[in-house]
């Protein structure tokens, strides 16, 4: 079983493949075992949208040369969805992308970024300097965490997206949510979740991205029925039955791409 076009997993903000972190956990290996042709992006963890889009374009062009395929299917998590959208829209890649599936992508920003930018600019830039330094060590080519944060500021604009089925790219989106009263056992997202709920009041959120911000193209709802956090959906710090459900989600998603002829 395989899709018509290779699948490229595009990671989000702060994620890198290092000795202590895997940007997609075991998801890519699981899909390969099931027979899919899968690649992972290696764009900057703290790059700007435009900078990461250029890196992603170069990676995809390399994949197309290697496989002989005409297009790719993109599955993008978090900010990776913004990078992919920019690449399609601004870098003339619409004819090289068959489908774009965004997972928990802040299409209308995240309140966490807006909250961070309330602090004095000098303080934020000081922290950003050390974040950039750390990520250069981890392999980022041009980290710019301050600009990346600015690009992720919360907006409630409902302006129509320009990437859609009409221009030849099948676009769909999924959200995730940690529901009040349900536990995720995700200590990594505990503080962001607390701030997100405070800042967004009654809106459901995955700890980083409110549900309404994740809507793009054909909105498919939440990835899972139960609580799942922003990082858990990419197999980070998740165990047991929930991990199995996450794997089942990706398997079903790829099977849908097969059935749709992608």
N, C-alpha and C positions, 0 to 999 in steps of 0.2 A: 504494500500500500504506500502510495506517495502522492503528493500534490503535483500538479502540472508544473508549477514553478517552485524554486527553492524557498524555504522559509528563513527569514532573517529576524532574530530576536534582538530588539533594540532596547538597551537598558536605560534607566533613568538617572536622576541626579544622585551623585555621590557613590554610585555603584562602579566597581572595578573588579576585574578578575585578578586576584592577588593570592598569595599563599594563605591568607586567612579569610578571604571573602570570594564568593562566586556570584557573579551578577544575576544568574538565573538558577542558582542551586543545582539540582539534578534534572531540571526540566528538559534541557537540550538533550541530555543523554537518554532520558526516557523516550523522547520523541524519535531519536535516531534508532533506538532498539525496536520501535514500532514500524520502522521502515521509511521514515521521513528524512528528506535532505534538509538539514538544519545548520545554520550558521549563527554565530553571535557577533554583535557589533562590539567594537573596542574603541568607541569614541570617548572623549574626555569625560571624566566624572563630574567636573565642575566647569565645563566649557560653556560658552554662550550658545544660544540657539543657532545663530548663523554659522559659528565656527564648527559646531558639532554636525550641522547639516552638511557642510562641505566634506568633513571627514567621512560621514555616512555615505555620501555620494561616491567617494573614491572607493570605499569598501565594497559597495554594491557593484560598481563597475568591474572590480576585480572578481567578484563572485560570478558575474555574468560571463566574463571571459573564461573563467575556470570551468563552468558547467555547460556553457553553450546555450544557456536559457535566454529567453527574450525579456523576461520580467522576473520579479520576486514578489513574495508575499511578506509584508511587514507586520510583525506583532510587537507593539511598542508599549513599554511600561512607563508611566509617570512622564517626566520631562522628555523622554525619548519620543513620545508622540508628537510633541511640539517640534522637535528636531526633524522628525520624518515629514511632518506637514510642511515645514519651511522648505525642506529639500524638494518636495514635490512641486510646491507652488513657485518657488523662487529660483530653483536651480535646474529647471527643465527636465524633471525626472518623471513626469506623469506617465509617459509612454513606457517607462521601465518598471513601473509598480502596478501589479495586478490588484492588490488589495492592501488596505491599511486597517489594522485592528488596534485600537488604543485601549489600554487597561489603566484605569485610575489616572488618566492624564489631566492635568490642570488646564483645560482649554480656556477657562475663565479665571485662572490664577488660583493661588492658595492663600488663605489668611495668615499662615505662618510666615510667609515672605513679607506680607504687609506689616505684620507685627514686628519683625526684625528691623525693618526699615524705619520704624518709629524712633529707634535709638539714635543718638548723635552719629552723624555720618562718619566722623573721624574714628569713632569706636568700632563701627561696623567695618570700615575699611581696614582697621588694624587686625581684626579677627580674620577678615578675608585674606589678608597678606599671608597669614600663617596657614590658612586652609590651602591656598594656592601653592605654598611652599611644600606642604605635605603631599599634595596630589602631583606635583612635578616629580617628586621622588617615586610615587607610585606609577608614573608613566604618562601623565597628562602632558599633551604638547603645548597647550595654551590655556591653562586654567584661569578663569576670571569669575570667581564666586560672587563678587559684588554685583557685577552686571547680570549674572545668572539670577540672582535674587531679585533684582529690579525687574527682570523679564517675567518673573513669576508672581508679581503683585496681583492681589485679588481684584477682579472686575466682575460686574454683574451684567455686562453687555451681552445681548442676545443676537448680535450681528451675525448674519448668515455666513457660514463658512464657505470658502471658495473651492475647497477640495470636496468633491462629491461624486456621486455615481455618474453625473452628466459628463464629466471630463474623462471618463474611462477608468477611474479608480474606485473600486468598491470600498466604501468607508463604513466602519461600524465601531461602536464603543461599548465598553463595560465599565461599571463602577464597582466599588466595594464599600462595605460599611461595618463599623463596630457598633452594634446596637446597644442602647442603654440596658444594663442588667445582664448582658451576656459577656462572658470572659473570653479573651483571646490568648492569654498567657504570653503576651508579647510585651516584655518589659522595655524593648527598644523604642516602641511607639507610645509608651505610657504618658510621658510628658507632652509630646506633640498632640496626642489625643485629648488630653486635658485642656490644653490651650485652644485647640480647634473647636471643642464643644463650647468653651467660654466665648470665643470670638464669633462663632456662627450660630449661637443660640440653639434653636431646635432643629437645625439642618443635620441630616445624617452625614457622617464623614468617616473616612477610613483612617483618620488620624492626621492626614496631610491634605487630602483633596475632598471637598464637599461633593456630594452626589451630583448636584446641579452643574458643577464645574466639569465633571467627567463626560458630560453629554456631547456627542459629536457624531455627525453622519447618522446612520441607523443605530439608535440607542437600544441596547439589548438588556439593560437592567444590570443587576449585581452579578458578579462572577459566581458567587456562591449564595445559597439561601441563608446560611448562618453568618455569624460575625467573622470577618476576616480583615486584617489590617493592611495598610499600604505596602508594607514590606513582606508580609506573609504570602501575598498573592504571587510573589516571585520566589517562593520557597526559601525565605530567609527566616531562620529561627522559628521553624514550625515543625511539629512532630505528629505522629499518630494518625488518627482517622482524618483529621483536617488536611494533613499533607496528602493523603490518598484522594480526598475530594478535589484538592487543587490539581493534582496530576490528572484526574478524570476530566476536569474542566478543559485543560489544554488538549487532551486526547480528542475530546468531543469537538473542540474548536477546529483542530486540524482536519478531522473527518468531515466537518461542514465545508471546509475549503475544497476537499476532494470532491464532494458531492456537487459543489457549485462550479466545478471545472477550473478551479484556480490552482 
